[in-house]
């Protein structure tokens, strides 16, 4: 919304602003339609948003160009599906993809092949109108083909790639039959591929990254140094399985023998294969896993406080950005190790963190540049 607010000063003939429910800022532009849609799971307004985009692109010109502001979350906020697939089937497909443990690149590869806008198809529909895309990156490596499922970017993946990802995570046995059949038809060459890098339309498209996780990590690092906290390690492309990353960080913290206070600052995005109907998100789960790891290998040399949070102010389908855990929790009367293990096994971190008053609730931050983890040792 911040970039959209700045765009109010441009002579916009007609436009759309599609944002997450509850994240809308005061905004008034006579030529821009506002839609609040679902995230991390699409809803009916997400499908309404896709229809509105098609209608906007079909409106008569002439126009000087198309300005597209894209951030992480666009893959859910804008939802559509191929012929024969219902909205409910696409919502279920998104849920299965997000919870299977796949990376964001893998998830969006499948999404792009089940859409008429993603994978560069929005730019294709606008062609030959010049397109300028400004992007807030929420993906490792700032890959423009993955951010928001590459609405205006070339897509060099193919139906066969999407189908391979479905098989890799065992989704071929869970996806709606119509969705699987569509991907199989595409892999058999019966459906045109999304436009790739060699398509001439992309000579008319510009992309600029205006914010990313690296900037968030650099800002946090500067603040830590200003407060005389020794920086042990920083990283802005942290990714992988949530449980594996938690064990590695806990081991690094226990192995540290340098000056205190000190901190690790990591940015990126982990994956988490969810099995259950618990309430939480990957950052809340990671916070509990780290607490468990550090409790099991108790180190009397330091105390700790760890923040695990999504930079957009939301972690999973909850109202929390994540959590802040600290060494004092394990000595508090309310701490119960069996309760901690149950919360991890059932993917139900939120209620336990709420009980401990450890949830971090920032509200909407008006940005989305993946997650950030700050572990302070003192």
C-alpha positions, 0 to 999 in steps of 0.5 A: 500500500505504501507504493500505491500511496506514492503512485497516487501522484501519477496521472493514473487513468484507471487502476486496481489496488489489491491488498490483504484483508485488514492491510488497507491504508486510508486511500482515495483515488477516483480512478483506482478500485480497491479490493481486499483479498485472502492471504496466505490462502485465496478467497472469493475476492482473490478470484474477483481480483483476477477478473478485475485485472482482465477487465482493466487490461481489456479497457480501451486506451490509449495508455502511455504504459502499465505500472505494476506494483508487486509484492510477496503475497500476490500469488494468493491475493490474485487467484484464477484457474484453468477451464474446468477447475472450480475456485474451491479446487484451486483453493484446495490446491494452494493449501496443499502446496503451501503445507507440503514443505515445497519451496516458494519457487516450487509452489509458484511453478505449479501456480503459474501453470494453473493460471491465465495471469501468472507466469508472465501472462499479465504482461502478455495480455497487456502487450504491446503496452509498455510495462514497468514493474516495481517489486518488493521481493519475498523470495531467495535470490530476488528471482523475478520469475518467482515473486508473486508468481511472476505476473509480468516476468518471463517463465522458463519453467514448463508444465513438466516441471510443475508435474514433477513437483506435484509428484515429488511431494506426493500431491498427485494423490491429493490434488483434485482430479481436474487440476491434475488432468490439466497439468498432465495435458500441459505436460503432454503438449496439449496446452500452450506453455507460459511465455518464456524469456525469448518471447518478444513481449519482454522487450517492452517490460522493465523490472526493478527490485525496490525492496528485499530481505537483504535491506532488512538484514542490513538495517537490523545489523546497523541497529545492533552495531549502534547498540554495541552488540557484537555481530556473530553472523548475518545472512539474507538467503537463509532457507531450508526445512524449519526443523533443520535450520533450528537445530543448526542455529541452536548448535551455532549458538552453543558453540559460540565462545566470543564476547557478549552481548552478541547476535545472529541476524538471519533473513530468508524463508524456511519451509515447513511440511504441516500435518494437522489442523493446529494454529500457527505459522513457520516462524512460531513453529521455529521459535518453539523448536529453537526453545526446545533445542536450547533447553535440551542443550542448556548452556550456562554461559549465556542467556538468550532472546530470539525473534522469529517473524514475518516482515509483513506482520503475519505468520501463517493464517494468524494475527501474529507476525511470529514470536519472541522466545527467551531463556527465562521461559524454560524456568517459568512455572508455566513451562511444561516440556511435554506441552511444548512437544505436543504443540510441535507435533500438532503444529499448534504453536499459537496457543502455547506462545499466547499462554506464555505471552510470547507472540509478536503482534505488530499489525500490518507493516505495509511491506513483505520481504520474507522473514527475519530471525534475530538471536541475541545472546547476553 
